[in-house]
Amino acid sequence: MATLAMPAPRAQAQSISPSQPFAFAGLSLETTRNQLRQLYPQDYDSGNTLDVAPERVQDHIHQIEIATPDGSGRGRLLLSFERRALVSADGRVLRAAGYPRCAEIEKRLKALFGAPTRSDEFIEGDTDGYMNRVLVWERRLPQLAPDQQMERLNLQCGRSKGERRFWAFSVGVARSAR
């Protein structure tokens, strides 16, 4: 199992082997706290979560939550695409929160991993018609321990009632026995 020492500056438009763990923008379940500190020395403080400074955002990733400090692959990697709102000192919203288009992130993931294994769309119960879309890629990694052999990458998207476009909120990666 290889770990990635440096992130690719952009999600590459080339497929990786089906027996390789999922990675997006050079980040995977094997990304360690030390690697995160090396990749983002100006932004890294401590812990497993990093807020990326706006001027250093790549691939629309504004927050990174690594699975574990040691890169053991247990837990969950979460890459958040939310560009936070810009609010003035007196509370006025200068720029609303924003997200990249779901289709853009989906296209990058398809270039890397092929078509998703499944796609689910649903409306949340009491959210006035808010539509969710979750695209799931699954990969079996037989070289790992039995409780870690199924790896899933989820792209979470959504749109408000009346909107035509879906917006990408996050990419999450986790492993399980099945």
VMD Tcl script that builds the backbone (N, CA, C; Angstrom):
set m [mol new atoms 534]
animate dup $m
set s [atomselect $m all]
$s set {name element resname resid chain x y z} {
  {N N MET 1 A 0.836 -1.159 0.000}
  {CA C MET 1 A 0.000 0.000 0.000}
  {C C MET 1 A 0.891 1.235 0.000}
  {N N ALA 2 A 0.776 2.052 -1.028}
  {CA C ALA 2 A 1.615 3.237 -1.140}
  {C C ALA 2 A 0.872 4.449 -0.621}
  {N N THR 3 A 1.603 5.346 0.027}
  {CA C THR 3 A 1.002 6.601 0.433}
  {C C THR 3 A 1.479 7.688 -0.509}
  {N N LEU 4 A 0.688 8.712 -0.625}
  {CA C LEU 4 A 1.026 9.808 -1.520}
  {C C LEU 4 A 1.734 10.878 -0.724}
  {N N ALA 5 A 2.936 11.236 -1.127}
  {CA C ALA 5 A 3.703 12.221 -0.387}
  {C C ALA 5 A 3.275 13.640 -0.709}
  {N N MET 6 A 2.915 13.916 -1.948}
  {CA C MET 6 A 2.530 15.270 -2.344}
  {C C MET 6 A 1.248 15.193 -3.155}
  {N N PRO 7 A 0.361 16.189 -3.012}
  {CA C PRO 7 A -0.858 16.139 -3.798}
  {C C PRO 7 A -0.594 16.550 -5.234}
  {N N ALA 8 A -1.386 15.998 -6.118}
  {CA C ALA 8 A -1.349 16.481 -7.495}
  {C C ALA 8 A -1.966 17.864 -7.482}
  {N N PRO 9 A -1.448 18.799 -8.281}
  {CA C PRO 9 A -2.005 20.138 -8.255}
  {C C PRO 9 A -3.458 20.179 -8.702}
  {N N ARG 10 A -3.893 19.251 -9.483}
  {CA C ARG 10 A -5.275 19.136 -9.931}
  {C C ARG 10 A -5.595 17.648 -10.019}
  {N N ALA 11 A -6.874 17.319 -9.934}
  {CA C ALA 11 A -7.274 15.928 -10.123}
  {C C ALA 11 A -6.924 15.545 -11.562}
  {N N GLN 12 A -6.086 14.575 -11.721}
  {CA C GLN 12 A -5.604 14.189 -13.039}
  {C C GLN 12 A -6.673 13.445 -13.826}
  {N N ALA 13 A -6.709 13.640 -15.113}
  {CA C ALA 13 A -7.687 12.990 -15.982}
  {C C ALA 13 A -7.140 11.671 -16.493}
  {N N GLN 14 A -6.727 10.823 -15.575}
  {CA C GLN 14 A -6.251 9.505 -15.960}
  {C C GLN 14 A -6.710 8.506 -14.915}
  {N N SER 15 A -7.039 7.337 -15.359}
  {CA C SER 15 A -7.532 6.322 -14.435}
  {C C SER 15 A -6.385 5.750 -13.624}
  {N N ILE 16 A -6.720 5.319 -12.417}
  {CA C ILE 16 A -5.742 4.599 -11.611}
  {C C ILE 16 A -6.202 3.160 -11.518}
  {N N SER 17 A -5.318 2.300 -11.123}
  {CA C SER 17 A -5.610 0.871 -11.039}
  {C C SER 17 A -6.774 0.614 -10.090}
  {N N PRO 18 A -7.658 -0.332 -10.448}
  {CA C PRO 18 A -8.784 -0.653 -9.567}
  {C C PRO 18 A -8.361 -1.211 -8.216}
  {N N SER 19 A -7.121 -1.616 -8.066}
  {CA C SER 19 A -6.674 -2.134 -6.775}
  {C C SER 19 A -5.990 -1.056 -5.927}
  {N N GLN 20 A -5.950 0.182 -6.425}
  {CA C GLN 20 A -5.369 1.297 -5.682}
  {C C GLN 20 A -6.460 2.000 -4.882}
  {N N PRO 21 A -6.131 2.486 -3.688}
  {CA C PRO 21 A -7.107 3.235 -2.902}
  {C C PRO 21 A -7.526 4.516 -3.627}
  {N N PHE 22 A -8.724 5.002 -3.315}
  {CA C PHE 22 A -9.207 6.246 -3.895}
  {C C PHE 22 A -8.367 7.422 -3.406}
  {N N ALA 23 A -8.106 8.349 -4.302}
  {CA C ALA 23 A -7.406 9.583 -3.957}
  {C C ALA 23 A -7.985 10.698 -4.812}
  {N N PHE 24 A -8.132 11.869 -4.220}
  {CA C PHE 24 A -8.595 13.043 -4.952}
  {C C PHE 24 A -7.698 14.195 -4.537}
  {N N ALA 25 A -7.155 14.891 -5.510}
  {CA C ALA 25 A -6.240 16.007 -5.263}
  {C C ALA 25 A -5.052 15.568 -4.401}
  {N N GLY 26 A -4.625 14.312 -4.565}
  {CA C GLY 26 A -3.474 13.805 -3.835}
  {C C GLY 26 A -3.763 13.426 -2.395}
  {N N LEU 27 A -5.016 13.437 -1.980}
  {CA C LEU 27 A -5.387 13.110 -0.609}
  {C C LEU 27 A -6.142 11.791 -0.595}
  {N N SER 28 A -5.832 10.956 0.391}
  {CA C SER 28 A -6.474 9.647 0.498}
  {C C SER 28 A -6.604 9.288 1.971}
  {N N LEU 29 A -7.132 8.103 2.229}
  {CA C LEU 29 A -7.215 7.633 3.612}
  {C C LEU 29 A -5.834 7.427 4.227}
  {N N GLU 30 A -4.820 7.313 3.405}
  {CA C GLU 30 A -3.459 7.129 3.904}
  {C C GLU 30 A -2.748 8.445 4.201}
  {N N THR 31 A -3.382 9.572 3.926}
  {CA C THR 31 A -2.756 10.869 4.203}
  {C C THR 31 A -2.576 11.010 5.718}
  {N N THR 32 A -1.345 11.313 6.127}
  {CA C THR 32 A -1.035 11.435 7.556}
  {C C THR 32 A -1.083 12.898 7.992}
  {N N ARG 33 A -1.112 13.092 9.299}
  {CA C ARG 33 A -1.070 14.440 9.872}
  {C C ARG 33 A 0.222 15.153 9.449}
  {N N ASN 34 A 1.354 14.428 9.452}
  {CA C ASN 34 A 2.628 15.035 9.039}
  {C C ASN 34 A 2.598 15.453 7.575}
  {N N GLN 35 A 2.000 14.643 6.708}
  {CA C GLN 35 A 1.891 15.013 5.291}
  {C C GLN 35 A 1.004 16.240 5.130}
  {N N LEU 36 A -0.077 16.298 5.857}
  {CA C LEU 36 A -0.964 17.453 5.789}
  {C C LEU 36 A -0.228 18.714 6.240}
  {N N ARG 37 A 0.561 18.593 7.283}
  {CA C ARG 37 A 1.364 19.717 7.784}
  {C C ARG 37 A 2.375 20.163 6.720}
  {N N GLN 38 A 2.981 19.211 5.994}
  {CA C GLN 38 A 3.935 19.560 4.934}
  {C C GLN 38 A 3.249 20.209 3.739}
  {N N LEU 39 A 2.058 19.726 3.394}
  {CA C LEU 39 A 1.339 20.240 2.240}
  {C C LEU 39 A 0.767 21.629 2.473}
  {N N TYR 40 A 0.366 21.905 3.703}
  {CA C TYR 40 A -0.272 23.179 4.044}
  {C C TYR 40 A 0.369 23.770 5.295}
  {N N PRO 41 A 1.663 24.078 5.257}
  {CA C PRO 41 A 2.341 24.546 6.482}
  {C C PRO 41 A 1.766 25.863 7.021}
  {N N GLN 42 A 1.274 26.730 6.155}
  {CA C GLN 42 A 0.744 28.009 6.613}
  {C C GLN 42 A -0.627 27.850 7.270}
  {N N ASP 43 A -1.373 26.821 6.914}
  {CA C ASP 43 A -2.744 26.652 7.381}
  {C C ASP 43 A -2.888 25.643 8.507}
  {N N TYR 44 A -1.957 24.700 8.581}
  {CA C TYR 44 A -2.106 23.604 9.534}
  {C C TYR 44 A -1.830 24.094 10.947}
  {N N ASP 45 A -2.730 23.764 11.851}
  {CA C ASP 45 A -2.543 24.117 13.255}
  {C C ASP 45 A -2.327 22.845 14.055}
  {N N SER 46 A -3.349 22.038 14.176}
  {CA C SER 46 A -3.231 20.756 14.873}
  {C C SER 46 A -4.484 19.949 14.574}
  {N N GLY 47 A -4.492 18.730 15.032}
  {CA C GLY 47 A -5.667 17.891 14.857}
  {C C GLY 47 A -5.747 17.263 13.480}
  {N N ASN 48 A -6.936 16.770 13.162}
  {CA C ASN 48 A -7.153 16.062 11.904}
  {C C ASN 48 A -7.913 16.888 10.886}
  {N N THR 49 A -8.292 18.124 11.232}
  {CA C THR 49 A -9.061 18.966 10.325}
  {C C THR 49 A -8.286 20.227 9.993}
  {N N LEU 50 A -8.337 20.605 8.727}
  {CA C LEU 50 A -7.597 21.770 8.246}
  {C C LEU 50 A -8.531 22.653 7.426}
  {N N ASP 51 A -8.584 23.938 7.755}
  {CA C ASP 51 A -9.286 24.922 6.934}
  {C C ASP 51 A -8.249 25.554 6.021}
  {N N VAL 52 A -8.427 25.395 4.711}
  {CA C VAL 52 A -7.468 25.902 3.736}
  {C C VAL 52 A -7.729 27.389 3.508}
  {N N ALA 53 A -6.678 28.192 3.583}
  {CA C ALA 53 A -6.807 29.630 3.329}
  {C C ALA 53 A -7.303 29.838 1.901}
  {N N PRO 54 A -8.189 30.819 1.677}
  {CA C PRO 54 A -8.769 31.034 0.341}
  {C C PRO 54 A -7.739 31.144 -0.780}
  {N N GLU 55 A -6.611 31.753 -0.515}
  {CA C GLU 55 A -5.599 31.929 -1.571}
  {C C GLU 55 A -4.849 30.641 -1.901}
  {N N ARG 56 A -5.003 29.587 -1.092}
  {CA C ARG 56 A -4.310 28.321 -1.351}
  {C C ARG 56 A -5.259 27.180 -1.727}
  {N N VAL 57 A -6.508 27.499 -1.955}
  {CA C VAL 57 A -7.490 26.477 -2.322}
  {C C VAL 57 A -7.151 25.888 -3.682}
  {N N GLN 58 A -7.160 24.561 -3.760}
  {CA C GLN 58 A -6.981 23.833 -5.016}
  {C C GLN 58 A -8.128 22.850 -5.148}
  {N N ASP 59 A -8.574 22.633 -6.356}
  {CA C ASP 59 A -9.632 21.660 -6.642}
  {C C ASP 59 A -10.897 21.937 -5.819}
  {N N HIS 60 A -11.135 23.196 -5.482}
  {CA C HIS 60 A -12.321 23.635 -4.735}
  {C C HIS 60 A -12.359 23.127 -3.296}
  {N N ILE 61 A -11.268 22.569 -2.798}
  {CA C ILE 61 A -11.257 22.001 -1.447}
  {C C ILE 61 A -10.942 23.103 -0.443}
  {N N HIS 62 A -11.917 23.396 0.430}
  {CA C HIS 62 A -11.765 24.452 1.430}
  {C C HIS 62 A -11.504 23.897 2.825}
  {N N GLN 63 A -11.868 22.642 3.058}
  {CA C GLN 63 A -11.597 22.020 4.350}
  {C C GLN 63 A -11.243 20.553 4.122}
  {N N ILE 64 A -10.253 20.077 4.882}
  {CA C ILE 64 A -9.796 18.696 4.794}
  {C C ILE 64 A -9.873 18.074 6.174}
  {N N GLU 65 A -10.533 16.944 6.254}
  {CA C GLU 65 A -10.554 16.171 7.492}
  {C C GLU 65 A -9.949 14.810 7.165}
  {N N ILE 66 A -8.734 14.559 7.682}
  {CA C ILE 66 A -8.092 13.277 7.405}
  {C C ILE 66 A -8.659 12.224 8.343}
  {N N ALA 67 A -8.489 10.969 7.952}
  {CA C ALA 67 A -9.076 9.853 8.700}
  {C C ALA 67 A -8.397 9.668 10.051}
  {N N THR 68 A -7.091 9.522 10.045}
  {CA C THR 68 A -6.336 9.281 11.272}
  {C C THR 68 A -4.984 9.971 11.160}
  {N N PRO 69 A -4.379 10.318 12.287}
  {CA C PRO 69 A -3.072 10.983 12.230}
  {C C PRO 69 A -1.978 10.134 11.593}
  {N N ASP 70 A -2.094 8.795 11.725}
  {CA C ASP 70 A -1.030 7.915 11.251}
  {C C ASP 70 A -1.235 7.395 9.830}
  {N N GLY 71 A -2.335 7.745 9.185}
  {CA C GLY 71 A -2.571 7.289 7.819}
  {C C GLY 71 A -2.903 5.819 7.724}
  {N N SER 72 A -3.490 5.241 8.770}
  {CA C SER 72 A -3.783 3.806 8.783}
  {C C SER 72 A -4.937 3.422 7.863}
  {N N GLY 73 A -5.669 4.403 7.362}
  {CA C GLY 73 A -6.787 4.099 6.474}
  {C C GLY 73 A -8.083 3.853 7.190}
  {N N ARG 74 A -8.076 3.836 8.502}
  {CA C ARG 74 A -9.312 3.648 9.266}
  {C C ARG 74 A -9.954 5.014 9.474}
  {N N GLY 75 A -11.253 5.034 9.585}
  {CA C GLY 75 A -11.949 6.303 9.742}
  {C C GLY 75 A -12.461 6.799 8.403}
  {N N ARG 76 A -12.478 8.125 8.251}
  {CA C ARG 76 A -13.054 8.717 7.049}
  {C C ARG 76 A -12.229 9.928 6.632}
  {N N LEU 77 A -12.033 10.066 5.334}
  {CA C LEU 77 A -11.457 11.276 4.751}
  {C C LEU 77 A -12.627 12.097 4.253}
  {N N LEU 78 A -12.668 13.386 4.594}
  {CA C LEU 78 A -13.741 14.257 4.129}
  {C C LEU 78 A -13.136 15.527 3.550}
  {N N LEU 79 A -13.458 15.798 2.302}
  {CA C LEU 79 A -13.006 16.997 1.611}
  {C C LEU 79 A -14.230 17.869 1.361}
  {N N SER 80 A -14.266 19.037 1.976}
  {CA C SER 80 A -15.427 19.919 1.870}
  {C C SER 80 A -15.167 21.006 0.839}
  {N N PHE 81 A -16.183 21.254 -0.003}
  {CA C PHE 81 A -16.067 22.242 -1.077}
  {C C PHE 81 A -16.694 23.594 -0.722}
  {N N GLU 82 A -17.226 23.753 0.471}
  {CA C GLU 82 A -17.917 24.994 0.811}
  {C C GLU 82 A -16.954 26.171 0.934}
  {N N ARG 83 A -17.181 27.176 0.084}
  {CA C ARG 83 A -16.470 28.447 0.227}
  {C C ARG 83 A -17.336 29.266 1.176}
  {N N ARG 84 A -16.828 29.516 2.341}
  {CA C ARG 84 A -17.623 30.186 3.364}
  {C C ARG 84 A -18.006 31.608 2.947}
  {N N ALA 85 A -19.102 32.061 3.509}
  {CA C ALA 85 A -19.573 33.419 3.241}
  {C C ALA 85 A -18.564 34.434 3.791}
  {N N LEU 86 A -18.489 35.555 3.146}
  {CA C LEU 86 A -17.650 36.658 3.609}
  {C C LEU 86 A -18.585 37.674 4.256}
  {N N VAL 87 A -18.373 37.924 5.549}
  {CA C VAL 87 A -19.262 38.785 6.324}
  {C C VAL 87 A -18.456 39.957 6.874}
  {N N SER 88 A -19.013 41.160 6.749}
  {CA C SER 88 A -18.331 42.359 7.251}
  {C C SER 88 A -18.410 42.402 8.776}
  {N N ALA 89 A -17.639 43.290 9.376}
  {CA C ALA 89 A -17.607 43.427 10.826}
  {C C ALA 89 A -18.981 43.775 11.394}
  {N N ASP 90 A -19.789 44.478 10.609}
  {CA C ASP 90 A -21.126 44.852 11.095}
  {C C ASP 90 A -22.193 43.808 10.757}
  {N N GLY 91 A -21.779 42.635 10.242}
  {CA C GLY 91 A -22.698 41.534 10.000}
  {C C GLY 91 A -23.307 41.459 8.613}
  {N N ARG 92 A -22.947 42.369 7.714}
  {CA C ARG 92 A -23.480 42.311 6.350}
  {C C ARG 92 A -22.769 41.213 5.568}
  {N N VAL 93 A -23.536 40.475 4.786}
  {CA C VAL 93 A -22.967 39.412 3.947}
  {C C VAL 93 A -22.419 40.068 2.680}
  {N N LEU 94 A -21.101 40.032 2.522}
  {CA C LEU 94 A -20.447 40.616 1.354}
  {C C LEU 94 A -20.389 39.631 0.190}
  {N N ARG 95 A -20.311 38.357 0.522}
  {CA C ARG 95 A -20.305 37.292 -0.488}
  {C C ARG 95 A -20.947 36.073 0.148}
  {N N ALA 96 A -21.942 35.537 -0.519}
  {CA C ALA 96 A -22.634 34.353 -0.004}
  {C C ALA 96 A -21.715 33.137 -0.071}
  {N N ALA 97 A -22.021 32.136 0.727}
  {CA C ALA 97 A -21.287 30.875 0.647}
  {C C ALA 97 A -21.471 30.308 -0.759}
  {N N GLY 98 A -20.508 29.544 -1.215}
  {CA C GLY 98 A -20.597 29.003 -2.566}
  {C C GLY 98 A -20.016 27.605 -2.664}
  {N N TYR 99 A -20.400 26.930 -3.742}
  {CA C TYR 99 A -19.961 25.559 -3.997}
  {C C TYR 99 A -19.683 25.412 -5.489}
  {N N PRO 100 A -18.794 24.485 -5.853}
  {CA C PRO 100 A -18.619 24.199 -7.288}
  {C C PRO 100 A -19.805 23.393 -7.809}
  {N N ARG 101 A -19.952 23.384 -9.106}
  {CA C ARG 101 A -21.020 22.581 -9.711}
  {C C ARG 101 A -20.723 21.099 -9.499}
  {N N CYS 102 A -21.757 20.357 -9.198}
  {CA C CYS 102 A -21.622 18.912 -9.002}
  {C C CYS 102 A -21.083 18.257 -10.274}
  {N N ALA 103 A -21.578 18.713 -11.425}
  {CA C ALA 103 A -21.163 18.114 -12.699}
  {C C ALA 103 A -19.654 18.229 -12.908}
  {N N GLU 104 A -19.042 19.314 -12.444}
  {CA C GLU 104 A -17.593 19.497 -12.607}
  {C C GLU 104 A -16.815 18.475 -11.779}
  {N N ILE 105 A -17.191 18.303 -10.517}
  {CA C ILE 105 A -16.501 17.339 -9.650}
  {C C ILE 105 A -16.789 15.913 -10.120}
  {N N GLU 106 A -18.030 15.650 -10.511}
  {CA C GLU 106 A -18.398 14.325 -11.020}
  {C C GLU 106 A -17.558 13.967 -12.250}
  {N N LYS 107 A -17.367 14.916 -13.140}
  {CA C LYS 107 A -16.567 14.679 -14.350}
  {C C LYS 107 A -15.136 14.291 -13.985}
  {N N ARG 108 A -14.550 14.974 -13.007}
  {CA C ARG 108 A -13.186 14.648 -12.575}
  {C C ARG 108 A -13.127 13.245 -11.980}
  {N N LEU 109 A -14.115 12.909 -11.157}
  {CA C LEU 109 A -14.122 11.585 -10.539}
  {C C LEU 109 A -14.335 10.486 -11.573}
  {N N LYS 110 A -15.199 10.735 -12.548}
  {CA C LYS 110 A -15.402 9.743 -13.611}
  {C C LYS 110 A -14.130 9.536 -14.420}
  {N N ALA 111 A -13.380 10.604 -14.671}
  {CA C ALA 111 A -12.116 10.481 -15.404}
  {C C ALA 111 A -11.117 9.629 -14.625}
  {N N LEU 112 A -11.157 9.726 -13.309}
  {CA C LEU 112 A -10.242 8.959 -12.469}
  {C C LEU 112 A -10.694 7.521 -12.228}
  {N N PHE 113 A -12.002 7.340 -11.964}
  {CA C PHE 113 A -12.479 6.057 -11.455}
  {C C PHE 113 A -13.576 5.407 -12.288}
  {N N GLY 114 A -13.934 6.008 -13.405}
  {CA C GLY 114 A -15.012 5.460 -14.220}
  {C C GLY 114 A -16.373 5.889 -13.689}
  {N N ALA 115 A -17.407 5.242 -14.193}
  {CA C ALA 115 A -18.772 5.580 -13.789}
  {C C ALA 115 A -18.998 5.196 -12.325}
  {N N PRO 116 A -19.847 5.939 -11.627}
  {CA C PRO 116 A -20.137 5.568 -10.245}
  {C C PRO 116 A -20.844 4.215 -10.174}
  {N N THR 117 A -20.658 3.537 -9.065}
  {CA C THR 117 A -21.304 2.256 -8.828}
  {C C THR 117 A -22.813 2.440 -8.689}
  {N N ARG 118 A -23.199 3.541 -8.028}
  {CA C ARG 118 A -24.617 3.843 -7.896}
  {C C ARG 118 A -24.807 5.344 -7.663}
  {N N SER 119 A -26.042 5.767 -7.871}
  {CA C SER 119 A -26.422 7.162 -7.680}
  {C C SER 119 A -27.776 7.176 -6.984}
  {N N ASP 120 A -27.872 7.943 -5.910}
  {CA C ASP 120 A -29.122 8.049 -5.171}
  {C C ASP 120 A -29.560 9.513 -5.147}
  {N N GLU 121 A -30.848 9.750 -5.393}
  {CA C GLU 121 A -31.424 11.083 -5.265}
  {C C GLU 121 A -32.616 10.985 -4.332}
  {N N PHE 122 A -32.733 11.952 -3.442}
  {CA C PHE 122 A -33.849 11.948 -2.501}
  {C C PHE 122 A -34.101 13.360 -1.996}
  {N N ILE 123 A -35.336 13.583 -1.591}
  {CA C ILE 123 A -35.733 14.858 -1.012}
  {C C ILE 123 A -35.771 14.676 0.497}
  {N N GLU 124 A -35.137 15.608 1.197}
  {CA C GLU 124 A -35.155 15.541 2.648}
  {C C GLU 124 A -36.558 15.845 3.150}
  {N N GLY 125 A -36.944 15.218 4.241}
  {CA C GLY 125 A -38.294 15.293 4.773}
  {C C GLY 125 A -38.887 16.673 4.930}
  {N N ASP 126 A -38.312 17.516 5.760}
  {CA C ASP 126 A -38.946 18.792 6.064}
  {C C ASP 126 A -38.135 19.988 5.560}
  {N N THR 127 A -37.478 19.839 4.434}
  {CA C THR 127 A -36.618 20.920 3.948}
  {C C THR 127 A -37.201 21.633 2.734}
  {N N ASP 128 A -38.495 21.597 2.572}
  {CA C ASP 128 A -39.168 22.337 1.506}
  {C C ASP 128 A -38.635 21.965 0.122}
  {N N GLY 129 A -38.465 20.674 -0.111}
  {CA C GLY 129 A -38.100 20.214 -1.439}
  {C C GLY 129 A -36.625 20.205 -1.753}
  {N N TYR 130 A -35.756 20.282 -0.747}
  {CA C TYR 130 A -34.311 20.252 -0.997}
  {C C TYR 130 A -33.925 18.873 -1.515}
  {N N MET 131 A -33.306 18.825 -2.704}
  {CA C MET 131 A -32.945 17.564 -3.361}
  {C C MET 131 A -31.475 17.239 -3.107}
  {N N ASN 132 A -31.219 16.012 -2.678}
  {CA C ASN 132 A -29.862 15.499 -2.478}
  {C C ASN 132 A -29.518 14.520 -3.587}
  {N N ARG 133 A -28.274 14.504 -3.973}
  {CA C ARG 133 A -27.749 13.500 -4.901}
  {C C ARG 133 A -26.443 12.987 -4.306}
  {N N VAL 134 A -26.355 11.671 -4.191}
  {CA C VAL 134 A -25.135 11.041 -3.688}
  {C C VAL 134 A -24.661 10.057 -4.747}
  {N N LEU 135 A -23.456 10.290 -5.261}
  {CA C LEU 135 A -22.830 9.377 -6.216}
  {C C LEU 135 A -21.799 8.557 -5.448}
  {N N VAL 136 A -21.818 7.244 -5.665}
  {CA C VAL 136 A -20.964 6.343 -4.902}
  {C C VAL 136 A -20.098 5.524 -5.855}
  {N N TRP 137 A -18.796 5.524 -5.586}
  {CA C TRP 137 A -17.855 4.637 -6.265}
  {C C TRP 137 A -17.396 3.636 -5.224}
  {N N GLU 138 A -17.344 2.365 -5.592}
  {CA C GLU 138 A -16.883 1.329 -4.673}
  {C C GLU 138 A -15.724 0.572 -5.307}
  {N N ARG 139 A -14.837 0.145 -4.464}
  {CA C ARG 139 A -13.654 -0.568 -4.928}
  {C C ARG 139 A -13.273 -1.587 -3.861}
  {N N ARG 140 A -12.983 -2.787 -4.310}
  {CA C ARG 140 A -12.512 -3.841 -3.399}
  {C C ARG 140 A -10.992 -3.826 -3.398}
  {N N LEU 141 A -10.406 -3.815 -2.208}
  {CA C LEU 141 A -8.954 -3.784 -2.047}
  {C C LEU 141 A -8.514 -5.043 -1.298}
  {N N PRO 142 A -8.346 -6.160 -2.027}
  {CA C PRO 142 A -8.054 -7.444 -1.378}
  {C C PRO 142 A -6.732 -7.470 -0.624}
  {N N GLN 143 A -5.839 -6.527 -0.912}
  {CA C GLN 143 A -4.542 -6.514 -0.232}
  {C C GLN 143 A -4.637 -5.987 1.203}
  {N N LEU 144 A -5.782 -5.441 1.588}
  {CA C LEU 144 A -5.947 -4.891 2.927}
  {C C LEU 144 A -6.573 -5.908 3.873}
  {N N ALA 145 A -6.574 -5.566 5.153}
  {CA C ALA 145 A -7.195 -6.426 6.177}
  {C C ALA 145 A -8.665 -6.648 5.827}
  {N N PRO 146 A -9.231 -7.806 6.192}
  {CA C PRO 146 A -10.613 -8.118 5.819}
  {C C PRO 146 A -11.638 -7.051 6.207}
  {N N ASP 147 A -11.436 -6.369 7.327}
  {CA C ASP 147 A -12.406 -5.348 7.741}
  {C C ASP 147 A -12.213 -4.012 7.017}
  {N N GLN 148 A -11.260 -3.953 6.094}
  {CA C GLN 148 A -10.963 -2.715 5.369}
  {C C GLN 148 A -10.987 -2.891 3.850}
  {N N GLN 149 A -11.473 -4.020 3.358}
  {CA C GLN 149 A -11.332 -4.333 1.939}
  {C C GLN 149 A -12.309 -3.628 1.010}
  {N N MET 150 A -13.399 -3.091 1.507}
  {CA C MET 150 A -14.341 -2.385 0.646}
  {C C MET 150 A -14.176 -0.883 0.894}
  {N N GLU 151 A -13.756 -0.175 -0.143}
  {CA C GLU 151 A -13.566 1.270 -0.027}
  {C C GLU 151 A -14.640 1.969 -0.842}
  {N N ARG 152 A -15.236 3.003 -0.257}
  {CA C ARG 152 A -16.288 3.772 -0.919}
  {C C ARG 152 A -15.904 5.236 -0.972}
  {N N LEU 153 A -16.141 5.823 -2.126}
  {CA C LEU 153 A -15.987 7.259 -2.303}
  {C C LEU 153 A -17.381 7.804 -2.597}
  {N N ASN 154 A -17.817 8.801 -1.821}
  {CA C ASN 154 A -19.136 9.405 -1.999}
  {C C ASN 154 A -18.979 10.867 -2.397}
  {N N LEU 155 A -19.673 11.273 -3.429}
  {CA C LEU 155 A -19.778 12.679 -3.802}
  {C C LEU 155 A -21.160 13.138 -3.378}
  {N N GLN 156 A -21.216 14.064 -2.434}
  {CA C GLN 156 A -22.482 14.580 -1.907}
  {C C GLN 156 A -22.803 15.906 -2.594}
  {N N CYS 157 A -23.966 15.952 -3.242}
  {CA C CYS 157 A -24.410 17.158 -3.944}
  {C C CYS 157 A -25.829 17.495 -3.518}
  {N N GLY 158 A -26.262 18.702 -3.835}
  {CA C GLY 158 A -27.627 19.081 -3.514}
  {C C GLY 158 A -28.054 20.315 -4.281}
  {N N ARG 159 A -29.368 20.556 -4.265}
  {CA C ARG 159 A -29.922 21.762 -4.882}
  {C C ARG 159 A -31.217 22.132 -4.172}
  {N N SER 160 A -31.478 23.415 -4.148}
  {CA C SER 160 A -32.713 23.921 -3.557}
  {C C SER 160 A -33.859 23.719 -4.529}
  {N N LYS 161 A -35.056 23.742 -3.992}
  {CA C LYS 161 A -36.253 23.615 -4.811}
  {C C LYS 161 A -36.246 24.726 -5.862}
  {N N GLY 162 A -36.508 24.362 -7.098}
  {CA C GLY 162 A -36.541 25.333 -8.186}
  {C C GLY 162 A -35.209 25.530 -8.895}
  {N N GLU 163 A -34.111 25.116 -8.293}
  {CA C GLU 163 A -32.812 25.225 -8.963}
  {C C GLU 163 A -32.643 24.071 -9.936}
  {N N ARG 164 A -31.949 24.335 -11.033}
  {CA C ARG 164 A -31.683 23.280 -12.013}
  {C C ARG 164 A -30.374 22.564 -11.731}
  {N N ARG 165 A -29.390 23.283 -11.239}
  {CA C ARG 165 A -28.054 22.709 -11.033}
  {C C ARG 165 A -27.885 22.143 -9.633}
  {N N PHE 166 A -27.134 21.054 -9.591}
  {CA C PHE 166 A -26.712 20.504 -8.309}
  {C C PHE 166 A -25.353 21.120 -7.976}
  {N N TRP 167 A -25.116 21.337 -6.691}
  {CA C TRP 167 A -23.848 21.882 -6.203}
  {C C TRP 167 A -23.127 20.808 -5.400}
  {N N ALA 168 A -21.811 20.731 -5.549}
  {CA C ALA 168 A -21.006 19.715 -4.846}
  {C C ALA 168 A -20.656 20.223 -3.451}
  {N N PHE 169 A -20.994 19.429 -2.438}
  {CA C PHE 169 A -20.703 19.802 -1.060}
  {C C PHE 169 A -19.436 19.150 -0.535}
  {N N SER 170 A -19.265 17.849 -0.835}
  {CA C SER 170 A -18.106 17.154 -0.276}
  {C C SER 170 A -17.838 15.844 -0.996}
  {N N VAL 171 A -16.609 15.372 -0.801}
  {CA C VAL 171 A -16.209 14.026 -1.188}
  {C C VAL 171 A -15.754 13.345 0.095}
  {N N GLY 172 A -16.287 12.163 0.340}
  {CA C GLY 172 A -15.901 11.387 1.501}
  {C C GLY 172 A -15.401 10.019 1.077}
  {N N VAL 173 A -14.411 9.502 1.786}
  {CA C VAL 173 A -13.878 8.173 1.518}
  {C C VAL 173 A -13.816 7.417 2.839}
  {N N ALA 174 A -14.275 6.170 2.826}
  {CA C ALA 174 A -14.229 5.312 4.020}
  {C C ALA 174 A -14.107 3.861 3.584}
  {N N ARG 175 A -13.695 3.024 4.518}
  {CA C ARG 175 A -13.544 1.585 4.260}
  {C C ARG 175 A -14.374 0.784 5.256}
  {N N SER 176 A -14.744 -0.409 4.827}
  {CA C SER 176 A -15.486 -1.322 5.698}
  {C C SER 176 A -15.252 -2.752 5.231}
  {N N ALA 177 A -15.836 -3.698 5.964}
  {CA C ALA 177 A -15.709 -5.109 5.586}
  {C C ALA 177 A -16.523 -5.398 4.327}
  {N N ARG 178 A -17.604 -4.714 4.141}
  {CA C ARG 178 A -18.446 -4.862 2.963}
  {C C ARG 178 A -19.138 -3.581 2.633}
}
mol reanalyze $m
mol bondsrecalc $m
mol representation Tube
mol addrep $m
